[in-house]
Amino acid sequence: MKILMLGWELPPNNSGGLGVACYHMSKALAIKGASIDFVLPYSADHSSIDFMTVHGATSLDPESRVHMGSYDSEFVTEKDMADIDAGDLSTMRAVQKHYIKFVEGLVKKSHPDVVHAHDWLTMEAGVRAKELTGAPLVVHVHATEFDRSGDNASGNPIVHEIEQQALSMADRIIAVSNITKAIIVERYGIPSENVEVIHNAIDVDSFEPYEYDVRGYRYFEALKAEGYTVVALLTRFTVQKGLTHFLRGAARACKKYDKFVFLLAGDGEQRDELISMSAAMGIADKVYFTGFVRGKQWRDIYSVADVFVMSSVSEPFGLTALEAAHHDSALIISKQSGVGEVLNNILRYDYWDTDRLADQLVNIALSPSLATMLKRNVKDEYARISWHDVADKCISLYSKFKDGVPA
């Protein structure tokens, strides 16, 4: 089966979980015999990827694409593609137009059996590929504009329209959680039977041999030796991630128990606001901002953490929770996070319930047996989650189409 896979990033040039999910899903599909053309909006060295053909739609480097605000849909201001100069790659819409033109040329050379498009960034290209080839279109929703807008339910109307059109034209839709499916059905009016839930997974074998270097976080290790609990978040600093609510919960926890230190790894438009908040609440000496991390530094964050918190206002899935569990952290997850649908041995709270978050942090800090139980039992759960199962479900979905028509 020939699959045209339309994505916006791949490791090591990813700025979020979308690229990780696309990589492992594509690899599992390739192992099962699929031939994949994967289109990216930038050019980079992917010579280490030998299980599919990776195409760069533009000459942009990965960092340019990241700095353009790939996940920040507020930067999208142009609606009509006809008025956009595809030669000017300084805006998101221009890159998307160039991406569409590249896909148009690619499908003329190689006719896919299925077009698989990930999120709003590639949806228009997926619709165009379907129009040109008649191949069935699978739209894979990792997040909607309702998720990205967080507390602000309005979001960007242009992105809403892109999503609405693509979801309406898709032959099938994959949602990464039941939370996401409910949004697609209720907010976009898509029939429930058109949406299939396929949860993300984790490939523990993909983690290279690694030894935690205590020198990188010597200060935190010294605090742990004195009885402090290290609480970590690894995320983008956007309204979607609920970080202002988290800091309020952290401040409440510190009033009940003093030996906490909070490690916030990542970057985003809320960084300065969060730094100011921590100072205003009197916990600036307990909150540390690392900036954006990847590679070994990324794994060191997980390794030093006793507790990992996912505080999202709306998190369709949340791969970082599985990664944190793999590195032996106890998990506290907002009820608005889809990863809670596949994990039971975690503590959960509503993202706005800062008192409950504070109580859960204190309970883990004061009960080593609770922390140990959470860490041990969640490992058994995520070990049963496999990208090979995800690939099997995708193949089963593809097989429902015959000659571009649902079977």
Wavefront OBJ file of the C-alpha trace (Angstrom):
o trace
v 0.000 0.000 0.000
v 1.289 3.446 -0.967
v 0.596 6.131 1.606
v 1.047 9.851 1.118
v 1.714 11.041 4.668
v 1.396 14.785 5.201
v 3.022 16.075 8.385
v 4.630 19.216 9.730
v 7.636 17.890 11.635
v 9.769 14.869 12.438
v 12.394 14.238 15.128
v 14.962 15.549 15.790
v 13.497 18.782 14.404
v 10.201 18.644 16.261
v 8.887 21.190 18.728
v 6.113 19.001 20.122
v 4.546 15.553 20.248
v 3.088 15.714 16.730
v 6.413 14.875 15.113
v 7.097 12.026 17.545
v 3.707 10.464 16.853
v 4.125 10.789 13.078
v 7.579 9.212 13.185
v 6.668 6.139 15.215
v 3.355 5.550 13.476
v 5.013 5.753 10.051
v 7.799 3.421 11.131
v 5.312 0.846 12.415
v 3.305 1.094 9.166
v 6.470 0.627 7.108
v 7.430 -2.478 9.087
v 4.057 -3.909 8.113
v 4.779 -3.324 4.430
v 3.497 0.170 3.678
v 5.377 2.369 1.195
v 5.341 5.922 2.550
v 6.078 9.319 1.046
v 6.278 11.757 3.958
v 6.108 15.471 3.119
v 7.567 18.127 5.437
v 7.403 21.911 5.054
v 11.167 22.270 5.576
v 14.406 20.656 4.413
v 16.667 18.741 6.785
v 18.958 15.746 6.911
v 16.794 12.672 7.429
v 19.329 10.174 6.096
v 18.866 8.086 9.244
v 15.265 7.375 8.244
v 15.400 4.383 5.929
v 11.816 3.129 6.246
v 10.158 5.876 4.175
v 10.947 8.639 1.694
v 11.024 12.071 3.304
v 10.387 15.096 1.080
v 11.104 18.726 1.948
v 8.497 20.988 0.360
v 10.583 24.162 0.829
v 14.191 25.157 1.355
v 13.396 26.473 4.834
v 15.482 25.108 7.672
v 13.629 23.485 10.593
v 14.299 26.358 12.970
v 12.687 28.861 10.618
v 9.563 26.751 10.569
v 9.561 26.498 14.374
v 10.046 30.226 14.885
v 7.140 30.908 12.567
v 4.832 29.582 15.272
v 3.712 26.246 13.882
v 1.496 25.526 16.854
v 0.397 29.119 17.393
v -2.546 29.527 15.042
v -2.994 33.150 16.070
v -0.309 34.008 13.512
v -2.619 32.948 10.677
v -4.198 36.099 9.265
v -4.608 35.353 5.549
v -7.580 33.280 4.455
v -7.666 33.255 0.653
v -4.780 31.251 -0.796
v -5.167 33.058 -4.148
v -3.867 36.273 -2.589
v -0.772 34.670 -1.071
v 2.665 34.735 -2.684
v 4.037 31.220 -2.315
v 7.497 32.518 -3.110
v 7.513 34.585 0.068
v 8.041 32.040 2.824
v 7.863 34.508 5.696
v 4.317 33.605 6.769
v 2.621 30.364 7.749
v 0.033 30.631 4.969
v 2.735 31.151 2.342
v 4.511 28.011 3.539
v 1.224 26.118 3.438
v 0.556 27.303 -0.131
v 4.030 26.182 -1.189
v 3.421 22.886 0.605
v 0.194 22.365 -1.367
v 1.952 23.079 -4.672
v 4.671 20.566 -3.794
v 2.034 17.922 -3.014
v 0.298 18.680 -6.329
v 3.534 17.923 -8.170
v 4.273 14.823 -6.107
v 0.921 13.112 -6.727
v 1.346 13.607 -10.474
v 4.447 11.416 -10.273
v 3.255 8.881 -7.719
v -0.415 8.032 -7.190
v -1.092 7.136 -3.536
v -3.599 4.549 -2.357
v -4.358 6.665 0.719
v -3.715 10.271 1.727
v -3.099 10.629 5.469
v -2.978 14.259 6.681
v -2.051 15.351 10.202
v -3.749 18.386 11.795
v -4.837 21.710 10.294
v -1.371 22.534 8.998
v -1.619 19.885 6.245
v -5.389 19.495 5.874
v -5.695 21.745 2.819
v -2.917 19.825 1.081
v -4.700 16.585 1.938
v -7.970 17.825 0.444
v -6.129 18.922 -2.715
v -4.393 15.536 -3.038
v -7.783 13.826 -2.740
v -9.217 16.085 -5.439
v -6.362 15.332 -7.849
v -6.067 11.584 -7.268
v -9.433 10.387 -6.016
v -7.550 8.583 -3.251
v -9.364 8.386 0.094
v -8.431 11.055 2.603
v -7.757 10.201 6.240
v -7.500 13.240 8.486
v -5.619 12.549 11.725
v -6.561 15.020 14.464
v -3.931 15.472 17.156
v -5.422 18.796 18.286
v -8.204 21.125 17.182
v -8.363 24.899 17.288
v -10.588 24.526 20.350
v -7.701 22.767 22.112
v -5.112 25.328 21.072
v -7.216 28.277 22.219
v -7.390 26.914 25.781
v -9.617 29.034 27.985
v -10.497 31.184 24.977
v -13.089 29.073 23.178
v -13.161 31.258 20.072
v -9.725 30.576 18.620
v -8.788 31.590 15.092
v -11.798 31.591 12.713
v -9.582 30.948 9.690
v -8.175 27.784 11.249
v -11.664 26.742 12.330
v -12.784 27.025 8.710
v -9.799 24.995 7.462
v -10.589 22.259 9.974
v -14.316 22.333 9.233
v -13.815 21.930 5.485
v -11.246 19.137 5.781
v -13.189 17.200 8.419
v -16.291 17.421 6.246
v -14.445 16.183 3.142
v -12.426 13.437 4.825
v -13.382 9.839 4.093
v -12.406 8.919 7.635
v -11.137 10.824 10.659
v -8.747 9.555 13.319
v -8.946 11.183 16.752
v -6.192 10.555 19.288
v -8.663 10.301 22.186
v -12.340 10.180 23.035
v -11.962 13.757 24.265
v -10.913 14.806 20.753
v -13.654 12.753 19.109
v -16.271 14.485 21.250
v -14.992 17.886 20.099
v -15.059 16.822 16.438
v -18.605 15.515 16.733
v -20.055 18.259 18.926
v -18.203 21.349 17.688
v -17.812 20.491 13.992
v -21.017 18.505 13.484
v -19.254 15.414 12.104
v -21.199 12.122 12.358
v -19.798 9.957 15.142
v -19.428 6.948 12.843
v -16.960 8.890 10.680
v -14.507 9.295 13.568
v -12.339 6.481 14.910
v -10.351 6.796 18.112
v -6.778 5.505 17.889
v -4.712 6.393 20.941
v -1.033 7.223 20.629
v 1.582 4.901 22.064
v 5.198 4.766 23.193
v 8.099 2.805 21.726
v 10.403 2.068 24.661
v 12.867 0.348 22.337
v 13.419 3.657 20.537
v 15.046 5.184 23.610
v 18.778 4.872 23.092
v 20.952 3.618 25.958
v 21.208 6.504 28.360
v 22.828 7.340 31.656
v 21.465 10.210 33.686
v 24.225 12.749 34.348
v 23.642 14.069 37.859
v 26.107 16.906 37.191
v 23.532 18.630 35.011
v 21.087 18.936 37.903
v 23.442 18.747 40.866
v 21.524 21.470 42.696
v 18.257 19.562 42.418
v 19.918 16.336 43.502
v 21.223 18.157 46.576
v 17.714 19.376 47.349
v 16.349 15.840 46.922
v 18.943 14.619 49.407
v 17.477 17.137 51.856
v 13.994 15.748 51.357
v 12.697 18.029 48.593
v 10.298 16.733 45.929
v 11.110 17.748 42.349
v 7.991 18.456 40.266
v 8.574 18.791 36.520
v 6.592 19.948 33.502
v 7.931 19.636 29.963
v 5.700 21.528 27.584
v 5.094 24.561 25.403
v 4.312 27.714 27.347
v 0.926 28.423 25.791
v -2.546 29.007 27.205
v -3.533 25.469 26.144
v -1.140 23.969 28.686
v -2.767 25.516 31.781
v 0.501 26.694 33.302
v -0.952 29.717 35.102
v -3.367 27.378 36.883
v -0.443 25.071 37.675
v 1.546 27.867 39.322
v -1.431 28.744 41.505
v -1.641 25.106 42.573
v 2.102 25.037 43.201
v 1.865 28.116 45.439
v -0.957 26.492 47.426
v 1.074 23.298 47.800
v 4.032 25.260 49.178
v 1.827 26.764 51.888
v 1.002 23.244 53.081
v 4.448 21.712 52.647
v 7.601 23.703 52.062
v 9.940 21.179 50.458
v 8.973 21.492 46.796
v 10.967 22.635 43.791
v 9.321 23.085 40.388
v 11.132 22.579 37.092
v 9.441 24.082 34.013
v 11.108 22.965 30.785
v 10.036 24.547 27.525
v 9.368 27.903 25.956
v 6.551 29.938 24.474
v 4.726 33.236 24.531
v 3.735 32.857 28.202
v 7.275 32.571 29.537
v 7.597 36.134 30.850
v 4.086 36.006 32.313
v 4.914 32.797 34.176
v 8.165 34.203 35.538
v 6.320 37.281 36.795
v 3.557 35.136 38.304
v 5.977 32.984 40.266
v 7.575 36.131 41.702
v 4.219 37.723 42.555
v 3.108 34.565 44.384
v 6.318 34.373 46.401
v 7.618 31.117 44.929
v 10.238 32.489 42.521
v 12.955 30.744 44.553
v 11.204 27.412 43.971
v 10.395 27.672 40.241
v 13.153 27.121 37.679
v 12.824 27.715 33.939
v 15.193 25.701 31.745
v 14.204 26.986 28.325
v 13.580 24.674 25.368
v 15.322 21.307 25.713
v 15.795 18.264 23.521
v 17.987 15.174 23.348
v 19.911 14.311 26.492
v 18.746 17.427 28.356
v 15.164 16.399 27.638
v 15.728 12.983 29.209
v 17.583 14.497 32.168
v 14.471 16.531 33.020
v 12.433 13.347 33.255
v 15.132 11.568 35.233
v 15.507 14.221 37.934
v 11.743 14.536 38.422
v 9.908 12.768 41.227
v 6.533 13.926 39.918
v 5.482 14.881 36.394
v 2.445 17.119 35.962
v 0.357 17.608 32.817
v -1.780 20.644 33.594
v -3.405 21.145 30.188
v -6.678 22.967 29.723
v -7.280 20.722 26.714
v -4.775 18.009 25.782
v -5.966 15.632 23.051
v -3.459 13.004 24.170
v -0.150 13.905 25.871
v 2.824 11.745 24.873
v 5.079 13.409 27.440
v 3.161 11.628 30.196
v 4.145 8.238 28.754
v 7.748 9.406 28.390
v 7.792 10.613 31.999
v 6.382 7.296 33.216
v 9.141 5.486 31.328
v 11.685 7.565 33.269
v 10.148 6.605 36.629
v 8.029 9.621 37.526
v 4.715 9.591 39.355
v 2.045 11.237 37.189
v -0.541 13.911 37.944
v -2.698 14.554 34.882
v -5.531 16.995 34.255
v -8.859 15.331 33.514
v -8.852 17.237 30.249
v -5.883 15.174 28.965
v -6.567 12.215 26.667
v -3.652 10.113 27.935
v -5.777 9.462 31.028
v -7.923 7.195 28.833
v -5.103 4.631 28.638
v -3.582 5.046 32.125
v -5.253 4.331 35.461
v -2.405 4.478 37.960
v -2.189 8.242 37.972
v -3.699 11.079 39.969
v -6.165 13.286 38.087
v -7.701 16.695 38.649
v -9.623 19.350 36.714
v -7.107 21.833 35.351
v -8.797 24.702 37.202
v -8.970 22.893 40.559
v -5.763 24.260 42.043
v -6.655 23.130 45.568
v -6.947 19.524 44.446
v -3.662 19.765 42.550
v -1.986 21.139 45.678
v -3.376 18.289 47.792
v -2.181 15.685 45.297
v 1.324 17.173 45.199
v 1.503 17.175 48.999
v 0.135 13.615 49.239
v 2.850 12.286 46.944
v 5.570 14.278 48.706
v 4.552 13.009 52.147
v 3.853 9.407 51.132
v 6.818 7.570 49.591
v 4.676 4.431 49.397
v 2.090 6.254 47.251
v 4.796 7.587 44.945
v 6.348 4.130 44.599
v 3.000 2.491 43.870
v 2.130 5.056 41.180
v 5.511 4.686 39.482
v 5.491 0.895 39.553
v 1.927 0.309 38.420
v 1.891 2.846 35.593
v 4.893 1.078 34.041
v 2.815 -2.060 33.639
v 0.137 -0.033 31.864
v 2.221 1.828 29.303
v 4.194 -1.338 28.516
v 1.011 -2.714 26.942
v 0.688 0.250 24.551
v 2.349 -0.288 21.175
v 2.773 1.662 17.946
v 2.416 -1.670 16.162
v -1.151 -1.819 17.456
v -1.676 1.729 16.170
v -0.386 0.663 12.745
v -2.698 -2.365 12.701
v -5.678 -0.109 13.405
v -4.638 2.306 10.658
v -4.221 -0.531 8.154
v -7.633 -1.876 9.115
v -9.039 1.598 8.499
v -7.302 1.895 5.132
v -8.629 -1.521 4.098
v -12.177 -0.244 4.382
v -11.582 1.722 1.180
v -11.686 0.168 -2.237
v -10.911 2.222 -5.337
v -11.221 5.359 -3.224
v -14.719 4.488 -1.988
v -15.565 3.340 1.564
v -16.132 -0.420 1.522
l 1 2 3 4 5 6 7 8 9 10 11 12 13 14 15 16 17 18 19 20 21 22 23 24 25 26 27 28 29 30 31 32 33 34 35 36 37 38 39 40 41 42 43 44 45 46 47 48 49 50 51 52 53 54 55 56 57 58 59 60 61 62 63 64 65 66 67 68 69 70 71 72 73 74 75 76 77 78 79 80 81 82 83 84 85 86 87 88 89 90 91 92 93 94 95 96 97 98 99 100 101 102 103 104 105 106 107 108 109 110 111 112 113 114 115 116 117 118 119 120 121 122 123 124 125 126 127 128 129 130 131 132 133 134 135 136 137 138 139 140 141 142 143 144 145 146 147 148 149 150 151 152 153 154 155 156 157 158 159 160 161 162 163 164 165 166 167 168 169 170 171 172 173 174 175 176 177 178 179 180 181 182 183 184 185 186 187 188 189 190 191 192 193 194 195 196 197 198 199 200 201 202 203 204 205 206 207 208 209 210 211 212 213 214 215 216 217 218 219 220 221 222 223 224 225 226 227 228 229 230 231 232 233 234 235 236 237 238 239 240 241 242 243 244 245 246 247 248 249 250 251 252 253 254 255 256 257 258 259 260 261 262 263 264 265 266 267 268 269 270 271 272 273 274 275 276 277 278 279 280 281 282 283 284 285 286 287 288 289 290 291 292 293 294 295 296 297 298 299 300 301 302 303 304 305 306 307 308 309 310 311 312 313 314 315 316 317 318 319 320 321 322 323 324 325 326 327 328 329 330 331 332 333 334 335 336 337 338 339 340 341 342 343 344 345 346 347 348 349 350 351 352 353 354 355 356 357 358 359 360 361 362 363 364 365 366 367 368 369 370 371 372 373 374 375 376 377 378 379 380 381 382 383 384 385 386 387 388 389 390 391 392 393 394 395 396 397 398 399 400 401 402 403 404 405 406 407
